[in-house]
């Protein structure tokens, strides 16, 4: 295959690495596996036009995206319903979609695994006009991101510490939203501190929230009922050990589509799509697109990483 790699120099952990040296190592690994490869490195401010050009390149069979969650989500959206496959170099903080595909978290191991990988089809979700691979969230998660962005950090560990501090503040002072959810078979009213609509259901027993079935064909709809500090603490503890279905603080639904309407009078809320803050419309329609994204993943993914 011909692989076209785009590395965001300012994305995720790549900002602290020699991307030119990484590009050279990548070329050696993929060429040794019998592929041809071109690597394009760019600054974060240039990532959108560079990624758009790469997605349109007719010579490429695979677009390999390296950077944080925003970079991966951008690439996936450009490749949905196309014949080109997405490969992920996991250079973000959590790399949740890469974990779902069984991609090793070490960069060298990831490149080795991808060079020997195969192409398969997985699901992708779409909120109005925006595709996403992990989740759309309203309430606590966007608030956590907003608080974290006010803190100074320079490394992956620093970002994790900042996230923990922001999570504590969010737990003490959670938001409150009035929502209406319209599914094909039902309509629900919910007063909640957090709503997440995920691209397939989270796996059980995992310390991080990601799906273990990226081609499962269902949106996961997670409505948090926790309101008091004690309930919030239980919610975060259960989340930390990957307990979702037995978590009394969360109601879980699944569907192939859902419309979310904000009934709260105060419209200061935002949403987060694959970790990026976005404006929250009064109404958002979310639809799952089954097996609409081709991905290059390790040949025998086994359990997600």
C-alpha positions as a Markdown table, in Angstrom:
| # | Residue | x | y | z |
|---|---|---|---|---|
| 1 | Unk | 0.0 | 0.0 | 0.0 |
| 2 | Unk | 1.0 | 3.6 | -0.4 |
| 3 | Unk | 0.8 | 5.4 | 3.0 |
| 4 | Unk | 0.6 | 9.2 | 3.3 |
| 5 | Unk | 1.4 | 10.2 | 6.9 |
| 6 | Unk | 0.6 | 13.6 | 8.3 |
| 7 | Unk | 2.3 | 14.5 | 11.7 |
| 8 | Unk | 1.1 | 17.5 | 13.7 |
| 9 | Unk | 4.3 | 18.9 | 15.3 |
| 10 | Unk | 2.2 | 20.6 | 17.9 |
| 11 | Unk | -0.3 | 17.8 | 18.6 |
| 12 | Unk | -0.3 | 15.7 | 21.7 |
| 13 | Unk | 3.1 | 14.2 | 22.7 |
| 14 | Unk | 4.6 | 15.0 | 19.3 |
| 15 | Unk | 5.3 | 18.6 | 20.5 |
| 16 | Unk | 8.1 | 17.2 | 22.7 |
| 17 | Unk | 9.6 | 14.9 | 20.1 |
| 18 | Unk | 11.9 | 15.3 | 17.1 |
| 19 | Unk | 9.3 | 14.7 | 14.4 |
| 20 | Unk | 11.9 | 14.6 | 11.6 |
| 21 | Unk | 13.6 | 11.7 | 13.3 |
| 22 | Unk | 10.3 | 10.1 | 13.9 |
| 23 | Unk | 9.4 | 10.5 | 10.2 |
| 24 | Unk | 12.6 | 8.8 | 9.2 |
| 25 | Unk | 12.0 | 5.9 | 11.6 |
| 26 | Unk | 8.5 | 5.6 | 10.2 |
| 27 | Unk | 9.8 | 5.4 | 6.6 |
| 28 | Unk | 12.2 | 2.7 | 7.5 |
| 29 | Unk | 9.5 | 0.6 | 9.3 |
| 30 | Unk | 6.9 | 0.8 | 6.5 |
| 31 | Unk | 9.3 | 0.4 | 3.6 |
| 32 | Unk | 10.8 | -2.7 | 5.3 |
| 33 | Unk | 7.2 | -4.1 | 5.4 |
| 34 | Unk | 6.8 | -3.6 | 1.6 |
| 35 | Unk | 4.9 | -0.3 | 1.6 |
| 36 | Unk | 5.7 | 3.0 | 0.0 |
| 37 | Unk | 5.3 | 6.0 | 2.3 |
| 38 | Unk | 5.4 | 9.8 | 2.2 |
| 39 | Unk | 5.5 | 11.8 | 5.5 |
| 40 | Unk | 4.4 | 15.4 | 5.8 |
| 41 | Unk | 5.1 | 17.3 | 9.0 |
| 42 | Unk | 3.2 | 20.5 | 9.8 |
| 43 | Unk | 2.5 | 23.0 | 12.6 |
| 44 | Unk | -0.9 | 22.8 | 14.4 |
| 45 | Unk | -2.1 | 26.0 | 12.6 |
| 46 | Unk | -1.6 | 24.3 | 9.3 |
| 47 | Unk | -3.1 | 20.9 | 10.1 |
| 48 | Unk | -6.6 | 21.4 | 8.5 |
| 49 | Unk | -5.5 | 22.3 | 5.0 |
| 50 | Unk | -2.6 | 19.8 | 5.0 |
| 51 | Unk | -5.0 | 17.0 | 6.2 |
| 52 | Unk | -7.6 | 18.0 | 3.6 |
| 53 | Unk | -5.0 | 17.8 | 0.8 |
| 54 | Unk | -3.8 | 14.4 | 2.1 |
| 55 | Unk | -7.3 | 13.0 | 2.2 |
| 56 | Unk | -7.9 | 14.1 | -1.5 |
| 57 | Unk | -4.5 | 12.5 | -2.7 |
| 58 | Unk | -5.6 | 9.8 | -5.1 |
| 59 | Unk | -2.2 | 8.0 | -4.8 |
| 60 | Unk | -2.7 | 7.2 | -1.1 |
| 61 | Unk | -4.4 | 4.0 | 0.1 |
| 62 | Unk | -3.9 | 4.9 | 3.8 |
| 63 | Unk | -3.8 | 8.3 | 5.6 |
| 64 | Unk | -1.8 | 7.9 | 8.7 |
| 65 | Unk | -2.6 | 10.7 | 11.2 |
| 66 | Unk | -0.2 | 11.5 | 14.1 |
| 67 | Unk | -1.2 | 14.0 | 16.8 |
| 68 | Unk | -3.8 | 14.5 | 19.6 |
| 69 | Unk | -7.5 | 13.6 | 19.6 |
| 70 | Unk | -8.4 | 16.6 | 17.5 |
| 71 | Unk | -6.0 | 15.6 | 14.7 |
| 72 | Unk | -7.4 | 12.0 | 14.7 |
| 73 | Unk | -11.0 | 13.2 | 14.7 |
| 74 | Unk | -10.3 | 15.6 | 11.8 |
| 75 | Unk | -8.7 | 12.8 | 9.7 |
| 76 | Unk | -11.5 | 10.3 | 10.4 |
| 77 | Unk | -14.2 | 12.8 | 9.4 |
| 78 | Unk | -12.4 | 13.5 | 6.1 |
| 79 | Unk | -12.2 | 9.7 | 5.3 |
| 80 | Unk | -15.7 | 8.6 | 6.3 |
| 81 | Unk | -17.5 | 6.9 | 3.4 |
| 82 | Unk | -14.4 | 6.9 | 1.3 |
| 83 | Unk | -12.1 | 4.1 | 0.0 |
| 84 | Unk | -9.1 | 5.4 | 1.9 |
| 85 | Unk | -8.2 | 3.9 | 5.3 |
| 86 | Unk | -7.2 | 5.7 | 8.4 |
| 87 | Unk | -4.2 | 4.7 | 10.5 |
| 88 | Unk | -3.5 | 6.2 | 13.9 |
| 89 | Unk | -0.2 | 7.1 | 15.5 |
| 90 | Unk | -1.3 | 7.4 | 19.1 |
| 91 | Unk | 0.3 | 10.6 | 20.2 |
| 92 | Unk | -2.6 | 12.0 | 22.3 |
| 93 | Unk | -3.1 | 11.9 | 26.1 |
| 94 | Unk | -5.5 | 9.0 | 26.3 |
| 95 | Unk | -5.7 | 7.8 | 22.6 |
| 96 | Unk | -9.1 | 6.2 | 23.2 |
| 97 | Unk | -10.0 | 5.4 | 19.6 |
| 98 | Unk | -6.5 | 3.9 | 19.0 |
| 99 | Unk | -7.0 | 1.7 | 22.1 |
| 100 | Unk | -10.4 | 0.5 | 20.6 |
| 101 | Unk | -8.5 | -0.6 | 17.5 |
| 102 | Unk | -5.8 | -2.5 | 19.5 |
| 103 | Unk | -3.0 | -0.1 | 18.5 |
| 104 | Unk | -0.1 | -0.2 | 20.9 |
| 105 | Unk | 0.5 | 3.0 | 22.9 |
| 106 | Unk | 4.3 | 3.0 | 22.4 |
| 107 | Unk | 5.0 | 4.9 | 19.1 |
| 108 | Unk | 7.6 | 2.5 | 17.9 |
| 109 | Unk | 5.4 | -0.5 | 18.6 |
| 110 | Unk | 2.5 | 1.2 | 17.0 |
| 111 | Unk | 4.3 | 1.8 | 13.8 |
| 112 | Unk | 5.5 | -1.8 | 13.7 |
| 113 | Unk | 2.0 | -3.1 | 14.3 |
| 114 | Unk | 0.4 | -0.8 | 11.7 |
| 115 | Unk | 3.0 | -1.7 | 9.1 |
| 116 | Unk | 2.0 | -5.3 | 9.5 |
| 117 | Unk | -1.7 | -4.5 | 9.9 |
| 118 | Unk | -4.8 | -5.1 | 7.8 |
| 119 | Unk | -7.7 | -2.8 | 6.7 |
| 120 | Unk | -11.2 | -3.3 | 8.3 |
| 121 | Unk | -14.4 | -1.3 | 8.6 |
| 122 | Unk | -15.6 | 0.3 | 11.8 |
| 123 | Unk | -18.4 | 2.7 | 12.8 |
| 124 | Unk | -18.3 | 6.4 | 13.0 |
| 125 | Unk | -20.9 | 8.8 | 14.5 |
| 126 | Unk | -22.0 | 12.2 | 13.2 |
| 127 | Unk | -23.4 | 15.1 | 15.1 |
| 128 | Unk | -25.2 | 17.4 | 12.6 |
| 129 | Unk | -22.3 | 18.0 | 10.2 |
| 130 | Unk | -19.4 | 16.9 | 12.4 |
| 131 | Unk | -18.1 | 13.3 | 12.4 |
| 132 | Unk | -16.6 | 11.9 | 15.5 |
| 133 | Unk | -14.9 | 8.6 | 16.5 |
| 134 | Unk | -15.2 | 8.6 | 20.3 |
| 135 | Unk | -17.9 | 10.7 | 22.0 |
| 136 | Unk | -20.0 | 13.9 | 22.1 |
| 137 | Unk | -20.4 | 15.1 | 25.7 |
| 138 | Unk | -22.4 | 17.8 | 27.4 |
| 139 | Unk | -22.1 | 19.0 | 31.0 |
| 140 | Unk | -19.2 | 17.8 | 33.2 |
| 141 | Unk | -16.7 | 16.9 | 30.5 |
| 142 | Unk | -16.8 | 20.2 | 28.6 |
| 143 | Unk | -16.6 | 22.0 | 32.0 |
| 144 | Unk | -13.6 | 19.9 | 32.9 |
| 145 | Unk | -11.9 | 20.7 | 29.6 |
| 146 | Unk | -12.6 | 24.5 | 30.0 |
| 147 | Unk | -11.2 | 24.5 | 33.6 |
| 148 | Unk | -8.1 | 22.4 | 32.4 |
| 149 | Unk | -7.4 | 24.9 | 29.6 |
| 150 | Unk | -7.0 | 27.6 | 32.2 |
| 151 | Unk | -4.1 | 25.7 | 33.9 |
| 152 | Unk | -0.5 | 25.7 | 32.7 |
| 153 | Unk | 1.1 | 22.3 | 31.7 |
| 154 | Unk | 3.7 | 21.3 | 29.2 |
| 155 | Unk | 3.7 | 17.5 | 29.2 |
| 156 | Unk | 1.4 | 14.6 | 29.0 |
| 157 | Unk | 1.8 | 14.0 | 32.7 |
| 158 | Unk | 1.1 | 17.7 | 33.4 |
| 159 | Unk | -2.1 | 17.5 | 31.4 |
| 160 | Unk | -3.2 | 14.4 | 33.3 |
| 161 | Unk | -2.6 | 16.2 | 36.6 |
| 162 | Unk | -4.4 | 19.3 | 35.4 |
| 163 | Unk | -7.3 | 17.0 | 34.3 |
| 164 | Unk | -7.5 | 15.5 | 37.8 |
| 165 | Unk | -7.6 | 19.0 | 39.4 |
| 166 | Unk | -10.3 | 20.1 | 37.0 |
| 167 | Unk | -12.3 | 16.9 | 37.7 |
| 168 | Unk | -12.2 | 17.6 | 41.4 |
| 169 | Unk | -13.6 | 21.1 | 40.9 |
| 170 | Unk | -16.2 | 19.7 | 38.5 |
| 171 | Unk | -17.2 | 17.1 | 41.0 |
| 172 | Unk | -17.7 | 19.7 | 43.8 |
| 173 | Unk | -19.6 | 22.1 | 41.5 |
| 174 | Unk | -21.3 | 20.0 | 38.8 |
| 175 | Unk | -23.4 | 21.7 | 36.1 |
| 176 | Unk | -27.1 | 21.1 | 35.8 |
| 177 | Unk | -28.8 | 20.6 | 32.5 |
| 178 | Unk | -32.4 | 20.1 | 31.4 |
| 179 | Unk | -32.5 | 18.0 | 28.2 |
| 180 | Unk | -34.9 | 16.2 | 26.0 |
| 181 | Unk | -33.7 | 13.1 | 24.1 |
| 182 | Unk | -35.7 | 11.8 | 21.1 |
| 183 | Unk | -34.9 | 8.3 | 20.0 |
| 184 | Unk | -36.7 | 6.4 | 17.2 |
| 185 | Unk | -38.7 | 4.4 | 19.7 |
| 186 | Unk | -38.9 | 6.8 | 22.7 |
| 187 | Unk | -38.7 | 10.4 | 24.0 |
| 188 | Unk | -37.1 | 11.2 | 27.4 |
| 189 | Unk | -36.7 | 14.2 | 29.6 |
| 190 | Unk | -33.6 | 14.3 | 31.7 |
| 191 | Unk | -32.2 | 16.5 | 34.4 |
| 192 | Unk | -28.5 | 15.7 | 34.4 |
| 193 | Unk | -25.0 | 16.8 | 35.2 |
| 194 | Unk | -23.5 | 14.9 | 32.2 |
| 195 | Unk | -24.6 | 13.4 | 28.9 |
| 196 | Unk | -22.3 | 11.4 | 26.7 |
| 197 | Unk | -23.3 | 10.0 | 23.3 |
| 198 | Unk | -20.6 | 7.5 | 22.3 |
| 199 | Unk | -19.6 | 5.8 | 19.1 |
| 200 | Unk | -20.5 | 2.3 | 20.4 |
| 201 | Unk | -20.9 | 1.3 | 24.1 |
| 202 | Unk | -18.0 | 1.5 | 26.5 |
| 203 | Unk | -16.3 | -1.7 | 27.4 |
| 204 | Unk | -16.8 | -3.0 | 30.9 |
| 205 | Unk | -13.9 | -3.4 | 33.4 |
| 206 | Unk | -11.6 | -0.9 | 31.6 |
| 207 | Unk | -9.9 | 1.9 | 33.5 |
| 208 | Unk | -10.5 | 4.2 | 30.6 |
| 209 | Unk | -13.8 | 4.8 | 28.8 |
| 210 | Unk | -13.5 | 3.4 | 25.3 |
| 211 | Unk | -15.4 | 0.9 | 23.3 |
| 212 | Unk | -14.1 | -2.7 | 22.8 |
| 213 | Unk | -16.5 | -3.1 | 19.8 |
| 214 | Unk | -15.7 | -0.3 | 17.3 |
| 215 | Unk | -18.1 | -2.0 | 14.8 |
| 216 | Unk | -20.9 | -2.7 | 17.3 |
| 217 | Unk | -23.5 | -0.7 | 15.4 |
| 218 | Unk | -25.0 | 1.3 | 18.3 |
| 219 | Unk | -24.6 | 4.7 | 19.9 |
| 220 | Unk | -24.1 | 4.5 | 23.7 |
| 221 | Unk | -26.2 | 7.2 | 25.5 |
| 222 | Unk | -25.0 | 7.7 | 29.1 |
| 223 | Unk | -27.1 | 10.0 | 31.3 |
| 224 | Unk | -25.6 | 10.8 | 34.7 |
| 225 | Unk | -28.0 | 11.0 | 37.6 |
| 226 | Unk | -25.4 | 11.9 | 40.3 |
| 227 | Unk | -26.2 | 15.3 | 41.9 |
| 228 | Unk | -24.8 | 15.3 | 45.5 |
| 229 | Unk | -21.0 | 15.3 | 46.2 |
| 230 | Unk | -21.3 | 11.7 | 47.5 |
| 231 | Unk | -23.1 | 10.5 | 44.4 |
| 232 | Unk | -20.5 | 12.3 | 42.3 |
| 233 | Unk | -17.7 | 10.6 | 44.2 |
| 234 | Unk | -19.3 | 7.2 | 43.6 |
| 235 | Unk | -19.8 | 8.1 | 39.9 |
| 236 | Unk | -16.1 | 8.9 | 39.4 |
| 237 | Unk | -15.0 | 5.8 | 41.4 |
| 238 | Unk | -17.1 | 3.5 | 39.3 |
| 239 | Unk | -15.9 | 5.2 | 36.1 |
| 240 | Unk | -12.3 | 4.7 | 37.2 |
| 241 | Unk | -12.7 | 0.9 | 37.4 |
| 242 | Unk | -14.8 | 0.7 | 34.2 |
| 243 | Unk | -18.1 | -0.1 | 35.9 |
| 244 | Unk | -20.9 | 1.2 | 33.7 |
| 245 | Unk | -23.7 | -1.2 | 33.5 |
| 246 | Unk | -23.8 | -1.7 | 37.3 |
| 247 | Unk | -23.2 | 2.0 | 38.0 |
| 248 | Unk | -26.4 | 3.2 | 39.8 |
| 249 | Unk | -25.5 | 6.8 | 39.0 |
| 250 | Unk | -25.7 | 6.3 | 35.2 |
| 251 | Unk | -28.6 | 5.4 | 33.0 |
| 252 | Unk | -27.5 | 3.7 | 29.7 |
| 253 | Unk | -29.5 | 3.6 | 26.5 |
| 254 | Unk | -28.5 | 2.5 | 23.0 |
| 255 | Unk | -29.8 | 3.5 | 19.6 |
| 256 | Unk | -28.7 | 4.2 | 16.0 |
| 257 | Unk | -29.7 | 7.8 | 16.3 |
| 258 | Unk | -30.8 | 10.4 | 18.9 |
| 259 | Unk | -31.8 | 14.1 | 18.9 |
| 260 | Unk | -30.7 | 16.1 | 21.9 |
| 261 | Unk | -32.6 | 19.2 | 22.7 |
| 262 | Unk | -31.4 | 21.7 | 25.4 |
| 263 | Unk | -34.3 | 22.8 | 27.6 |
| 264 | Unk | -32.2 | 24.8 | 30.1 |
| 265 | Unk | -33.0 | 28.5 | 30.1 |
| 266 | Unk | -29.3 | 29.3 | 30.6 |
| 267 | Unk | -27.5 | 28.7 | 27.3 |
| 268 | Unk | -23.9 | 29.1 | 28.4 |
| 269 | Unk | -23.1 | 25.4 | 28.0 |
| 270 | Unk | -20.7 | 24.0 | 25.4 |
| 271 | Unk | -20.3 | 20.5 | 24.2 |
| 272 | Unk | -17.1 | 18.5 | 23.6 |
| 273 | Unk | -16.6 | 16.4 | 20.5 |
| 274 | Unk | -13.7 | 14.0 | 20.7 |
| 275 | Unk | -12.2 | 16.3 | 23.4 |
| 276 | Unk | -12.6 | 19.6 | 21.4 |
| 277 | Unk | -14.9 | 22.3 | 22.8 |
| 278 | Unk | -17.7 | 23.3 | 20.4 |
| 279 | Unk | -20.8 | 25.5 | 20.7 |
| 280 | Unk | -23.8 | 23.6 | 21.9 |
| 281 | Unk | -26.8 | 24.2 | 19.6 |
| 282 | Unk | -30.4 | 24.1 | 21.0 |
| 283 | Unk | -30.8 | 20.9 | 19.0 |
| 284 | Unk | -28.3 | 18.3 | 17.8 |
| 285 | Unk | -29.1 | 15.2 | 15.8 |
| 286 | Unk | -26.6 | 12.4 | 16.2 |
| 287 | Unk | -26.6 | 9.4 | 13.8 |
| 288 | Unk | -24.4 | 6.3 | 13.7 |
| 289 | Unk | -22.8 | 5.4 | 10.4 |
| 290 | Unk | -22.1 | 1.7 | 10.6 |
| 291 | Unk | -18.8 | 0.5 | 9.1 |
| 292 | Unk | -18.5 | 3.8 | 7.2 |
| 293 | Unk | -14.8 | 4.2 | 8.2 |
| 294 | Unk | -12.0 | 2.0 | 6.9 |
| 295 | Unk | -9.1 | 1.7 | 9.3 |
| 296 | Unk | -5.6 | 0.1 | 9.2 |
| 297 | Unk | -5.3 | -1.8 | 12.5 |
| 298 | Unk | -3.1 | -4.5 | 13.9 |
| 299 | Unk | -3.8 | -7.8 | 12.2 |
| 300 | Unk | -4.8 | -9.7 | 15.4 |
| 301 | Unk | -6.1 | -6.9 | 17.7 |
| 302 | Unk | -7.3 | -9.4 | 20.3 |
| 303 | Unk | -8.3 | -7.3 | 23.4 |
| 304 | Unk | -8.2 | -3.5 | 23.0 |
| 305 | Unk | -5.0 | -2.0 | 24.5 |
